[in-house]
Amino acid sequence: MKTSIGAKNIIFPTPVFIVGTYGEEGKPNAMNVAWAGICGSSPPSIGIAIREQRCTYKNIMNRKAFTINIPSEIYIKEADYFDLVSGNKTDKFSDTGLTPIQSDKVDASYIEEFPFNAECELIETLQIGEHTLFVGQIIDIKVDADCIDKNDLPDIEKIKPLLFDPAAIRYNTVGKIAGKAFSIGKRILSHDN
Amino acid sequence: MKTSIGAKNIIFPTPVFIVGTYGEEGKPNAMNVAWAGICGSSPPSIGIAIREQRCTYKNIMNRKAFTINIPSEIYIKEADYFDLVSGNKTDKFSDTGLTPIQSDKVDASYIEEFPFNAECELIETLQIGEHTLFVGQIIDIKVDADCIDKNDLPDIEKIKPLLFDPAAIRYNTVGKIAGKAFSIGKRILSHDN
């Protein structure tokens, strides 16, 4: 039996991305964004949706760049804090003790303590109601050396990203490995269930 | 120490959404999409990125509608299968035994056995390299009655969605609850760590 719950902003999973930018006079800012995802492969691109009143909106418009920083589980308080306060009123970096680093590829800062940092250059914008979708081309990804797997790729089990649950307004961790993609579905063909 | 891994389509978490559409003569189709996310609140909107050669691309262009269906963990084989084969060559529904249902709000079919179904009407498209980002306004969400929480919202712990890991090409489950959003970060202000 299906229950209709109407038109709501709910989908699972939703990410916890901290967006790094520079404000006026080069002041680093960071904002927690959940309306986001990869939106193209060639060039590799990430879309993030931000309202006009946020500092990050103006910063991206001015600098044409941003970083996506993935907090590990242990930084759940810091990740949430970035959503509780405005960069207009406080210095989120001195409050949290986290370190903004100048990206070497784009005009934005990334967060040193977070294990995954994607440096993005703005290539498109799209207005969707109150939100502007900023599409950034991924120019480089930096990963903590101890979070790299044997194929030199970021290891989700070491990075330990968070999920945002927009229904319960909570965070979840990532669970166990469930199966190999482009592979486990072959059992449907072979009727090997 | 940070390691630079270059420009790659990797971010965590990435979703496992099965997109439901109608093809020619009303043939239901379904496709596994990972480049996707919420991209607006008002109206509530989901963006999904699809290449032009896919059946789903043509179906959305023709019908201006799609559904987002979230498979539970137990449907990992079926979810992966939707990515292994083309709707041009086979009937994915008869192969998997899953049931396409005509949405009552939009011109697309949803998957009965998957516990979460969002009915979306196309409102925007944006070309990003080889992919077209289809932005759908969420018109209604249907949820299995036994996956609703006490606030009449979908319960992530009952829905048990999957994540796609674009680095290891694997699926993960959702892990445990890690904290309350817009709340746990207050401990930074009170220095209660």
Interface residues (C-beta under 8 A of the other chain):
Chain A: M1 K2 T3 S4 I5 G6 A7 K8 N9 I10 I11 F12 P13 T14 P15 F17 A34 W35 A36 G37 I38 C39 G40 S41 S42 P43 P44 S45 I46 G47 A49 I68 I70 E73 I76 K77 E78 A79 D80 Y81 F82 D83 L84 D95 T96 E112 F116 N117 A118 I123 E124 L126 I128 G129 E130 H131 L133 V135 Q137 I138 I139 D140 I141 K142 V143 D144 A145 I148 D149 N151 D152 L153 P154 D155 I156 I159 P161 L162 L163 F164 D165 P166 A167 A168 I169 R170 Y171 N172 T173 V174 G175 K176 I177 A178 G179 K180 A181 F182 S183 I184 G185 K186 R187 I188 L189 N193
Chain B: M1 K2 T3 S4 I5 G6 A7 K8 N9 I10 I11 F12 P13 T14 P15 F17 A34 W35 A36 G37 I38 C39 G40 S41 S42 P43 P44 S45 I46 G47 A49 I68 I70 E73 I76 K77 E78 A79 D80 Y81 F82 D83 L84 D95 T96 E112 F116 N117 A118 I123 E124 L126 I128 G129 E130 H131 L133 V135 Q137 I138 I139 D140 I141 K142 V143 D144 A145 I148 D149 N151 D152 L153 P154 D155 I156 I159 P161 L162 L163 F164 D165 P166 A167 A168 I169 R170 Y171 N172 T173 V174 G175 K176 I177 A178 G179 K180 A181 F182 S183 I184 G185 K186 R187 I188 L189 N193
